[in-house]
């Protein structure tokens, strides 16, 4: 079962994980991208909107994983 964001702090923790991974690796691993997509899909739309705003603000390079049409998007 994918992770579900219930509060903004849950999204904030996800942003920190993304930042930490990208500090050490050139790409996000597939399991992490799939988990985040599950959270986007299963969480309140307000949390997904907050996630996108925070990603754009703090880790804009990672938007390539989450933009519409991304080749990394799970199907």
PyMOL Python script that loads the backbone (N, CA, C, O; Angstrom):
from pymol import cmd

cmd.read_pdbstr("""\
ATOM      1  N   UNK A   1       0.841  -1.170   0.000  1.00  0.00           N
ATOM      2  CA  UNK A   1       0.000   0.000   0.000  1.00  0.00           C
ATOM      3  C   UNK A   1       0.892   1.242   0.000  1.00  0.00           C
ATOM      4  O   UNK A   1       1.810   1.342   0.814  1.00  0.00           O
ATOM      5  N   UNK A   2       0.634   2.174  -0.894  1.00  0.00           N
ATOM      6  CA  UNK A   2       1.428   3.399  -0.937  1.00  0.00           C
ATOM      7  C   UNK A   2       1.256   4.256   0.311  1.00  0.00           C
ATOM      8  O   UNK A   2       0.270   4.159   1.041  1.00  0.00           O
ATOM      9  N   UNK A   3       2.227   5.069   0.512  1.00  0.00           N
ATOM     10  CA  UNK A   3       2.229   6.035   1.601  1.00  0.00           C
ATOM     11  C   UNK A   3       1.166   7.092   1.328  1.00  0.00           C
ATOM     12  O   UNK A   3       0.947   7.464   0.175  1.00  0.00           O
ATOM     13  N   UNK A   4       0.502   7.581   2.372  1.00  0.00           N
ATOM     14  CA  UNK A   4      -0.529   8.607   2.223  1.00  0.00           C
ATOM     15  C   UNK A   4      -0.160   9.806   3.088  1.00  0.00           C
ATOM     16  O   UNK A   4       0.159   9.656   4.268  1.00  0.00           O
ATOM     17  N   UNK A   5      -0.206  10.998   2.491  1.00  0.00           N
ATOM     18  CA  UNK A   5       0.058  12.220   3.245  1.00  0.00           C
ATOM     19  C   UNK A   5      -1.210  12.655   3.954  1.00  0.00           C
ATOM     20  O   UNK A   5      -2.263  12.796   3.331  1.00  0.00           O
ATOM     21  N   UNK A   6      -1.108  12.866   5.256  1.00  0.00           N
ATOM     22  CA  UNK A   6      -2.259  13.321   6.041  1.00  0.00           C
ATOM     23  C   UNK A   6      -2.092  14.763   6.495  1.00  0.00           C
ATOM     24  O   UNK A   6      -3.072  15.470   6.729  1.00  0.00           O
ATOM     25  N   UNK A   7      -0.845  15.188   6.616  1.00  0.00           N
ATOM     26  CA  UNK A   7      -0.538  16.547   7.067  1.00  0.00           C
ATOM     27  C   UNK A   7       0.614  17.094   6.233  1.00  0.00           C
ATOM     28  O   UNK A   7       1.331  16.347   5.568  1.00  0.00           O
ATOM     29  N   UNK A   8       0.776  18.412   6.285  1.00  0.00           N
ATOM     30  CA  UNK A   8       1.866  19.033   5.524  1.00  0.00           C
ATOM     31  C   UNK A   8       3.230  18.506   5.946  1.00  0.00           C
ATOM     32  O   UNK A   8       4.143  18.422   5.124  1.00  0.00           O
ATOM     33  N   UNK A   9       3.374  18.155   7.203  1.00  0.00           N
ATOM     34  CA  UNK A   9       4.668  17.632   7.666  1.00  0.00           C
ATOM     35  C   UNK A   9       5.024  16.331   6.940  1.00  0.00           C
ATOM     36  O   UNK A   9       6.203  16.050   6.726  1.00  0.00           O
ATOM     37  N   UNK A  10       4.031  15.545   6.563  1.00  0.00           N
ATOM     38  CA  UNK A  10       4.291  14.321   5.795  1.00  0.00           C
ATOM     39  C   UNK A  10       4.891  14.664   4.430  1.00  0.00           C
ATOM     40  O   UNK A  10       5.821  14.005   3.965  1.00  0.00           O
ATOM     41  N   UNK A  11       4.354  15.691   3.806  1.00  0.00           N
ATOM     42  CA  UNK A  11       4.887  16.154   2.522  1.00  0.00           C
ATOM     43  C   UNK A  11       6.291  16.713   2.721  1.00  0.00           C
ATOM     44  O   UNK A  11       7.195  16.436   1.933  1.00  0.00           O
ATOM     45  N   UNK A  12       6.467  17.497   3.776  1.00  0.00           N
ATOM     46  CA  UNK A  12       7.787  18.073   4.065  1.00  0.00           C
ATOM     47  C   UNK A  12       8.842  16.981   4.213  1.00  0.00           C
ATOM     48  O   UNK A  12       9.964  17.126   3.727  1.00  0.00           O
ATOM     49  N   UNK A  13       8.483  15.895   4.881  1.00  0.00           N
ATOM     50  CA  UNK A  13       9.418  14.779   5.047  1.00  0.00           C
ATOM     51  C   UNK A  13       9.766  14.151   3.695  1.00  0.00           C
ATOM     52  O   UNK A  13      10.906  13.742   3.469  1.00  0.00           O
ATOM     53  N   UNK A  14       8.792  14.078   2.813  1.00  0.00           N
ATOM     54  CA  UNK A  14       9.037  13.543   1.475  1.00  0.00           C
ATOM     55  C   UNK A  14      10.014  14.434   0.710  1.00  0.00           C
ATOM     56  O   UNK A  14      10.900  13.937   0.015  1.00  0.00           O
ATOM     57  N   UNK A  15       9.852  15.737   0.840  1.00  0.00           N
ATOM     58  CA  UNK A  15      10.758  16.680   0.178  1.00  0.00           C
ATOM     59  C   UNK A  15      12.185  16.493   0.694  1.00  0.00           C
ATOM     60  O   UNK A  15      13.139  16.519  -0.083  1.00  0.00           O
ATOM     61  N   UNK A  16      12.325  16.308   2.001  1.00  0.00           N
ATOM     62  CA  UNK A  16      13.650  16.085   2.590  1.00  0.00           C
ATOM     63  C   UNK A  16      14.269  14.801   2.041  1.00  0.00           C
ATOM     64  O   UNK A  16      15.460  14.768   1.731  1.00  0.00           O
ATOM     65  N   UNK A  17      13.472  13.758   1.922  1.00  0.00           N
ATOM     66  CA  UNK A  17      13.975  12.493   1.367  1.00  0.00           C
ATOM     67  C   UNK A  17      14.454  12.702  -0.073  1.00  0.00           C
ATOM     68  O   UNK A  17      15.531  12.236  -0.445  1.00  0.00           O
ATOM     69  N   UNK A  18      13.663  13.395  -0.870  1.00  0.00           N
ATOM     70  CA  UNK A  18      14.058  13.665  -2.259  1.00  0.00           C
ATOM     71  C   UNK A  18      15.381  14.421  -2.293  1.00  0.00           C
ATOM     72  O   UNK A  18      16.289  14.066  -3.045  1.00  0.00           O
ATOM     73  N   UNK A  19      15.485  15.471  -1.471  1.00  0.00           N
ATOM     74  CA  UNK A  19      16.722  16.262  -1.432  1.00  0.00           C
ATOM     75  C   UNK A  19      17.915  15.404  -1.025  1.00  0.00           C
ATOM     76  O   UNK A  19      18.980  15.486  -1.637  1.00  0.00           O
ATOM     77  N   UNK A  20      17.739  14.593  -0.005  1.00  0.00           N
ATOM     78  CA  UNK A  20      18.836  13.748   0.478  1.00  0.00           C
ATOM     79  C   UNK A  20      19.278  12.735  -0.571  1.00  0.00           C
ATOM     80  O   UNK A  20      20.475  12.517  -0.762  1.00  0.00           O
ATOM     81  N   UNK A  21      18.325  12.124  -1.242  1.00  0.00           N
ATOM     82  CA  UNK A  21      18.673  11.144  -2.278  1.00  0.00           C
ATOM     83  C   UNK A  21      19.425  11.826  -3.417  1.00  0.00           C
ATOM     84  O   UNK A  21      20.443  11.315  -3.885  1.00  0.00           O
ATOM     85  N   UNK A  22      18.927  12.979  -3.864  1.00  0.00           N
ATOM     86  CA  UNK A  22      19.572  13.654  -4.988  1.00  0.00           C
ATOM     87  C   UNK A  22      20.921  14.261  -4.618  1.00  0.00           C
ATOM     88  O   UNK A  22      21.738  14.539  -5.496  1.00  0.00           O
ATOM     89  N   UNK A  23      21.157  14.467  -3.336  1.00  0.00           N
ATOM     90  CA  UNK A  23      22.487  14.907  -2.898  1.00  0.00           C
ATOM     91  C   UNK A  23      23.520  13.787  -3.048  1.00  0.00           C
ATOM     92  O   UNK A  23      24.713  14.046  -3.208  1.00  0.00           O
ATOM     93  N   UNK A  24      23.042  12.537  -2.995  1.00  0.00           N
ATOM     94  CA  UNK A  24      23.950  11.386  -3.033  1.00  0.00           C
ATOM     95  C   UNK A  24      23.930  10.632  -4.356  1.00  0.00           C
ATOM     96  O   UNK A  24      24.917   9.996  -4.725  1.00  0.00           O
ATOM     97  N   UNK A  25      22.819  10.701  -5.064  1.00  0.00           N
ATOM     98  CA  UNK A  25      22.640   9.941  -6.303  1.00  0.00           C
ATOM     99  C   UNK A  25      22.192  10.880  -7.423  1.00  0.00           C
ATOM    100  O   UNK A  25      21.575  11.909  -7.150  1.00  0.00           O
ATOM    101  N   UNK A  26      22.491  10.545  -8.672  1.00  0.00           N
ATOM    102  CA  UNK A  26      22.076  11.415  -9.778  1.00  0.00           C
ATOM    103  C   UNK A  26      20.588  11.295 -10.133  1.00  0.00           C
ATOM    104  O   UNK A  26      20.023  12.195 -10.754  1.00  0.00           O
ATOM    105  N   UNK A  27      19.964  10.193  -9.742  1.00  0.00           N
ATOM    106  CA  UNK A  27      18.559   9.938 -10.087  1.00  0.00           C
ATOM    107  C   UNK A  27      17.801   9.418  -8.875  1.00  0.00           C
ATOM    108  O   UNK A  27      18.387   8.831  -7.965  1.00  0.00           O
ATOM    109  N   UNK A  28      16.481   9.642  -8.874  1.00  0.00           N
ATOM    110  CA  UNK A  28      15.636   9.036  -7.843  1.00  0.00           C
ATOM    111  C   UNK A  28      15.390   7.580  -8.225  1.00  0.00           C
ATOM    112  O   UNK A  28      15.149   7.284  -9.395  1.00  0.00           O
ATOM    113  N   UNK A  29      15.448   6.670  -7.259  1.00  0.00           N
ATOM    114  CA  UNK A  29      15.183   5.260  -7.578  1.00  0.00           C
ATOM    115  C   UNK A  29      13.703   5.042  -7.918  1.00  0.00           C
ATOM    116  O   UNK A  29      12.828   5.769  -7.447  1.00  0.00           O
ATOM    117  N   UNK A  30      13.450   4.039  -8.732  1.00  0.00           N
ATOM    118  CA  UNK A  30      12.077   3.747  -9.161  1.00  0.00           C
ATOM    119  C   UNK A  30      11.135   3.524  -7.990  1.00  0.00           C
ATOM    120  O   UNK A  30      10.000   3.998  -8.018  1.00  0.00           O
ATOM    121  N   UNK A  31      11.586   2.808  -6.954  1.00  0.00           N
ATOM    122  CA  UNK A  31      10.701   2.521  -5.823  1.00  0.00           C
ATOM    123  C   UNK A  31      10.244   3.817  -5.160  1.00  0.00           C
ATOM    124  O   UNK A  31       9.101   3.909  -4.713  1.00  0.00           O
ATOM    125  N   UNK A  32      11.119   4.818  -5.092  1.00  0.00           N
ATOM    126  CA  UNK A  32      10.757   6.084  -4.456  1.00  0.00           C
ATOM    127  C   UNK A  32       9.776   6.870  -5.327  1.00  0.00           C
ATOM    128  O   UNK A  32       8.807   7.433  -4.818  1.00  0.00           O
ATOM    129  N   UNK A  33      10.022   6.907  -6.618  1.00  0.00           N
ATOM    130  CA  UNK A  33       9.111   7.601  -7.531  1.00  0.00           C
ATOM    131  C   UNK A  33       7.726   6.962  -7.466  1.00  0.00           C
ATOM    132  O   UNK A  33       6.720   7.670  -7.416  1.00  0.00           O
ATOM    133  N   UNK A  34       7.668   5.636  -7.468  1.00  0.00           N
ATOM    134  CA  UNK A  34       6.377   4.936  -7.394  1.00  0.00           C
ATOM    135  C   UNK A  34       5.667   5.210  -6.075  1.00  0.00           C
ATOM    136  O   UNK A  34       4.450   5.392  -6.051  1.00  0.00           O
ATOM    137  N   UNK A  35       6.416   5.241  -4.984  1.00  0.00           N
ATOM    138  CA  UNK A  35       5.829   5.523  -3.674  1.00  0.00           C
ATOM    139  C   UNK A  35       5.258   6.932  -3.638  1.00  0.00           C
ATOM    140  O   UNK A  35       4.166   7.148  -3.112  1.00  0.00           O
ATOM    141  N   UNK A  36       5.982   7.881  -4.190  1.00  0.00           N
ATOM    142  CA  UNK A  36       5.506   9.267  -4.200  1.00  0.00           C
ATOM    143  C   UNK A  36       4.284   9.408  -5.101  1.00  0.00           C
ATOM    144  O   UNK A  36       3.335  10.107  -4.747  1.00  0.00           O
ATOM    145  N   UNK A  37       4.295   8.754  -6.260  1.00  0.00           N
ATOM    146  CA  UNK A  37       3.107   8.782  -7.113  1.00  0.00           C
ATOM    147  C   UNK A  37       1.899   8.184  -6.398  1.00  0.00           C
ATOM    148  O   UNK A  37       0.781   8.676  -6.555  1.00  0.00           O
ATOM    149  N   UNK A  38       2.112   7.139  -5.623  1.00  0.00           N
ATOM    150  CA  UNK A  38       1.020   6.560  -4.844  1.00  0.00           C
ATOM    151  C   UNK A  38       0.480   7.546  -3.831  1.00  0.00           C
ATOM    152  O   UNK A  38      -0.731   7.636  -3.630  1.00  0.00           O
ATOM    153  N   UNK A  39       1.376   8.287  -3.191  1.00  0.00           N
ATOM    154  CA  UNK A  39       0.954   9.294  -2.218  1.00  0.00           C
ATOM    155  C   UNK A  39       0.188  10.418  -2.910  1.00  0.00           C
ATOM    156  O   UNK A  39      -0.820  10.892  -2.386  1.00  0.00           O
ATOM    157  N   UNK A  40       0.650  10.844  -4.069  1.00  0.00           N
ATOM    158  CA  UNK A  40      -0.059  11.882  -4.828  1.00  0.00           C
ATOM    159  C   UNK A  40      -1.462  11.395  -5.164  1.00  0.00           C
ATOM    160  O   UNK A  40      -2.436  12.132  -5.007  1.00  0.00           O
ATOM    161  N   UNK A  41      -1.560  10.162  -5.623  1.00  0.00           N
ATOM    162  CA  UNK A  41      -2.841   9.584  -6.039  1.00  0.00           C
ATOM    163  C   UNK A  41      -3.800   9.370  -4.870  1.00  0.00           C
ATOM    164  O   UNK A  41      -5.000   9.617  -4.996  1.00  0.00           O
ATOM    165  N   UNK A  42      -3.272   8.909  -3.731  1.00  0.00           N
ATOM    166  CA  UNK A  42      -4.134   8.479  -2.633  1.00  0.00           C
ATOM    167  C   UNK A  42      -4.376   9.525  -1.553  1.00  0.00           C
ATOM    168  O   UNK A  42      -5.219   9.326  -0.679  1.00  0.00           O
ATOM    169  N   UNK A  43      -3.657  10.623  -1.602  1.00  0.00           N
ATOM    170  CA  UNK A  43      -3.801  11.649  -0.570  1.00  0.00           C
ATOM    171  C   UNK A  43      -4.824  12.698  -0.997  1.00  0.00           C
ATOM    172  O   UNK A  43      -5.237  12.757  -2.155  1.00  0.00           O
ATOM    173  N   UNK A  44      -5.214  13.513  -0.042  1.00  0.00           N
ATOM    174  CA  UNK A  44      -6.110  14.633  -0.312  1.00  0.00           C
ATOM    175  C   UNK A  44      -5.489  15.504  -1.408  1.00  0.00           C
ATOM    176  O   UNK A  44      -4.282  15.746  -1.385  1.00  0.00           O
ATOM    177  N   UNK A  45      -6.284  15.973  -2.357  1.00  0.00           N
ATOM    178  CA  UNK A  45      -5.740  16.819  -3.424  1.00  0.00           C
ATOM    179  C   UNK A  45      -4.988  18.055  -2.916  1.00  0.00           C
ATOM    180  O   UNK A  45      -4.065  18.531  -3.577  1.00  0.00           O
ATOM    181  N   UNK A  46      -5.371  18.567  -1.768  1.00  0.00           N
ATOM    182  CA  UNK A  46      -4.662  19.719  -1.196  1.00  0.00           C
ATOM    183  C   UNK A  46      -3.228  19.344  -0.834  1.00  0.00           C
ATOM    184  O   UNK A  46      -2.320  20.166  -0.962  1.00  0.00           O
ATOM    185  N   UNK A  47      -3.020  18.110  -0.383  1.00  0.00           N
ATOM    186  CA  UNK A  47      -1.663  17.659  -0.056  1.00  0.00           C
ATOM    187  C   UNK A  47      -0.834  17.493  -1.332  1.00  0.00           C
ATOM    188  O   UNK A  47       0.358  17.803  -1.344  1.00  0.00           O
ATOM    189  N   UNK A  48      -1.458  17.007  -2.397  1.00  0.00           N
ATOM    190  CA  UNK A  48      -0.747  16.874  -3.673  1.00  0.00           C
ATOM    191  C   UNK A  48      -0.360  18.249  -4.210  1.00  0.00           C
ATOM    192  O   UNK A  48       0.749  18.434  -4.712  1.00  0.00           O
ATOM    193  N   UNK A  49      -1.260  19.197  -4.105  1.00  0.00           N
ATOM    194  CA  UNK A  49      -0.967  20.562  -4.550  1.00  0.00           C
ATOM    195  C   UNK A  49       0.189  21.148  -3.740  1.00  0.00           C
ATOM    196  O   UNK A  49       1.081  21.792  -4.292  1.00  0.00           O
ATOM    197  N   UNK A  50       0.164  20.920  -2.443  1.00  0.00           N
ATOM    198  CA  UNK A  50       1.245  21.386  -1.570  1.00  0.00           C
ATOM    199  C   UNK A  50       2.563  20.710  -1.959  1.00  0.00           C
ATOM    200  O   UNK A  50       3.606  21.362  -1.995  1.00  0.00           O
ATOM    201  N   UNK A  51       2.521  19.417  -2.247  1.00  0.00           N
ATOM    202  CA  UNK A  51       3.718  18.696  -2.669  1.00  0.00           C
ATOM    203  C   UNK A  51       4.336  19.348  -3.906  1.00  0.00           C
ATOM    204  O   UNK A  51       5.534  19.629  -3.925  1.00  0.00           O
ATOM    205  N   UNK A  52       3.530  19.588  -4.929  1.00  0.00           N
ATOM    206  CA  UNK A  52       4.061  20.182  -6.156  1.00  0.00           C
ATOM    207  C   UNK A  52       4.649  21.568  -5.896  1.00  0.00           C
ATOM    208  O   UNK A  52       5.690  21.912  -6.456  1.00  0.00           O
ATOM    209  N   UNK A  53       3.998  22.359  -5.061  1.00  0.00           N
ATOM    210  CA  UNK A  53       4.513  23.695  -4.736  1.00  0.00           C
ATOM    211  C   UNK A  53       5.857  23.602  -4.019  1.00  0.00           C
ATOM    212  O   UNK A  53       6.774  24.372  -4.303  1.00  0.00           O
ATOM    213  N   UNK A  54       5.968  22.660  -3.092  1.00  0.00           N
ATOM    214  CA  UNK A  54       7.206  22.511  -2.329  1.00  0.00           C
ATOM    215  C   UNK A  54       8.340  21.940  -3.186  1.00  0.00           C
ATOM    216  O   UNK A  54       9.493  22.345  -3.039  1.00  0.00           O
ATOM    217  N   UNK A  55       8.021  21.016  -4.063  1.00  0.00           N
ATOM    218  CA  UNK A  55       9.040  20.471  -4.967  1.00  0.00           C
ATOM    219  C   UNK A  55       9.583  21.587  -5.858  1.00  0.00           C
ATOM    220  O   UNK A  55      10.795  21.717  -6.033  1.00  0.00           O
ATOM    221  N   UNK A  56       8.686  22.384  -6.416  1.00  0.00           N
ATOM    222  CA  UNK A  56       9.121  23.490  -7.283  1.00  0.00           C
ATOM    223  C   UNK A  56       9.994  24.477  -6.519  1.00  0.00           C
ATOM    224  O   UNK A  56      10.924  25.060  -7.077  1.00  0.00           O
ATOM    225  N   UNK A  57       9.688  24.658  -5.246  1.00  0.00           N
ATOM    226  CA  UNK A  57      10.415  25.626  -4.420  1.00  0.00           C
ATOM    227  C   UNK A  57      11.777  25.094  -3.965  1.00  0.00           C
ATOM    228  O   UNK A  57      12.776  25.808  -4.043  1.00  0.00           O
ATOM    229  N   UNK A  58      11.820  23.847  -3.492  1.00  0.00           N
ATOM    230  CA  UNK A  58      13.023  23.320  -2.842  1.00  0.00           C
ATOM    231  C   UNK A  58      13.868  22.357  -3.675  1.00  0.00           C
ATOM    232  O   UNK A  58      15.084  22.290  -3.492  1.00  0.00           O
ATOM    233  N   UNK A  59      13.248  21.618  -4.580  1.00  0.00           N
ATOM    234  CA  UNK A  59      13.996  20.673  -5.422  1.00  0.00           C
ATOM    235  C   UNK A  59      13.447  20.698  -6.848  1.00  0.00           C
ATOM    236  O   UNK A  59      12.944  19.690  -7.345  1.00  0.00           O
ATOM    237  N   UNK A  60      13.547  21.849  -7.496  1.00  0.00           N
ATOM    238  CA  UNK A  60      12.950  21.966  -8.830  1.00  0.00           C
ATOM    239  C   UNK A  60      13.514  20.972  -9.848  1.00  0.00           C
ATOM    240  O   UNK A  60      12.823  20.605 -10.798  1.00  0.00           O
ATOM    241  N   UNK A  61      14.741  20.542  -9.661  1.00  0.00           N
ATOM    242  CA  UNK A  61      15.328  19.567 -10.592  1.00  0.00           C
ATOM    243  C   UNK A  61      14.570  18.245 -10.576  1.00  0.00           C
ATOM    244  O   UNK A  61      14.615  17.495 -11.551  1.00  0.00           O
ATOM    245  N   UNK A  62      13.883  17.956  -9.489  1.00  0.00           N
ATOM    246  CA  UNK A  62      13.151  16.690  -9.398  1.00  0.00           C
ATOM    247  C   UNK A  62      11.780  16.751 -10.069  1.00  0.00           C
ATOM    248  O   UNK A  62      11.094  15.732 -10.154  1.00  0.00           O
ATOM    249  N   UNK A  63      11.373  17.918 -10.542  1.00  0.00           N
ATOM    250  CA  UNK A  63      10.075  18.020 -11.211  1.00  0.00           C
ATOM    251  C   UNK A  63      10.010  17.125 -12.442  1.00  0.00           C
ATOM    252  O   UNK A  63       8.924  16.712 -12.850  1.00  0.00           O
ATOM    253  N   UNK A  64      11.156  16.824 -13.035  1.00  0.00           N
ATOM    254  CA  UNK A  64      11.152  15.965 -14.229  1.00  0.00           C
ATOM    255  C   UNK A  64      10.543  14.599 -13.942  1.00  0.00           C
ATOM    256  O   UNK A  64      10.091  13.919 -14.863  1.00  0.00           O
ATOM    257  N   UNK A  65      10.526  14.194 -12.684  1.00  0.00           N
ATOM    258  CA  UNK A  65       9.935  12.909 -12.312  1.00  0.00           C
ATOM    259  C   UNK A  65       8.421  12.987 -12.145  1.00  0.00           C
ATOM    260  O   UNK A  65       7.727  11.975 -12.243  1.00  0.00           O
ATOM    261  N   UNK A  66       7.914  14.187 -11.892  1.00  0.00           N
ATOM    262  CA  UNK A  66       6.522  14.320 -11.484  1.00  0.00           C
ATOM    263  C   UNK A  66       5.667  15.161 -12.422  1.00  0.00           C
ATOM    264  O   UNK A  66       4.464  15.304 -12.199  1.00  0.00           O
ATOM    265  N   UNK A  67       6.270  15.717 -13.467  1.00  0.00           N
ATOM    266  CA  UNK A  67       5.500  16.496 -14.425  1.00  0.00           C
ATOM    267  C   UNK A  67       4.681  15.572 -15.312  1.00  0.00           C
ATOM    268  O   UNK A  67       5.029  14.409 -15.519  1.00  0.00           O
ATOM    269  N   UNK A  68       3.596  16.109 -15.825  1.00  0.00           N
ATOM    270  CA  UNK A  68       2.763  15.346 -16.745  1.00  0.00           C
ATOM    271  C   UNK A  68       3.601  14.934 -17.951  1.00  0.00           C
ATOM    272  O   UNK A  68       4.335  15.746 -18.515  1.00  0.00           O
ATOM    273  N   UNK A  69       3.488  13.693 -18.334  1.00  0.00           N
ATOM    274  CA  UNK A  69       4.241  13.189 -19.469  1.00  0.00           C
ATOM    275  C   UNK A  69       5.625  12.675 -19.120  1.00  0.00           C
ATOM    276  O   UNK A  69       6.387  12.289 -20.006  1.00  0.00           O
ATOM    277  N   UNK A  70       5.957  12.668 -17.837  1.00  0.00           N
ATOM    278  CA  UNK A  70       7.262  12.176 -17.416  1.00  0.00           C
ATOM    279  C   UNK A  70       7.418  10.716 -17.810  1.00  0.00           C
ATOM    280  O   UNK A  70       6.493   9.917 -17.667  1.00  0.00           O
ATOM    281  N   UNK A  71       8.596  10.383 -18.305  1.00  0.00           N
ATOM    282  CA  UNK A  71       8.855   8.992 -18.673  1.00  0.00           C
ATOM    283  C   UNK A  71       9.035   8.115 -17.442  1.00  0.00           C
ATOM    284  O   UNK A  71       9.032   6.889 -17.553  1.00  0.00           O
ATOM    285  N   UNK A  72       9.192   8.723 -16.270  1.00  0.00           N
ATOM    286  CA  UNK A  72       9.365   7.965 -15.031  1.00  0.00           C
ATOM    287  C   UNK A  72       8.031   7.700 -14.330  1.00  0.00           C
ATOM    288  O   UNK A  72       7.987   6.994 -13.322  1.00  0.00           O
ATOM    289  N   UNK A  73       6.956   8.260 -14.857  1.00  0.00           N
ATOM    290  CA  UNK A  73       5.654   8.071 -14.223  1.00  0.00           C
ATOM    291  C   UNK A  73       5.238   6.608 -14.298  1.00  0.00           C
ATOM    292  O   UNK A  73       5.270   6.007 -15.372  1.00  0.00           O
ATOM    293  N   UNK A  74       4.845   6.030 -13.157  1.00  0.00           N
ATOM    294  CA  UNK A  74       4.366   4.644 -13.198  1.00  0.00           C
ATOM    295  C   UNK A  74       3.027   4.562 -13.918  1.00  0.00           C
ATOM    296  O   UNK A  74       2.193   5.463 -13.826  1.00  0.00           O
ATOM    297  N   UNK A  75       2.847   3.486 -14.620  1.00  0.00           N
ATOM    298  CA  UNK A  75       1.598   3.311 -15.382  1.00  0.00           C
ATOM    299  C   UNK A  75       0.725   2.303 -14.677  1.00  0.00           C
ATOM    300  O   UNK A  75      -0.374   2.003 -15.145  1.00  0.00           O
TER     301      UNK A  75
END
""", "prot")
cmd.dss("prot")
cmd.show_as("cartoon", "prot")
cmd.util.cbc("prot")
cmd.orient("prot")
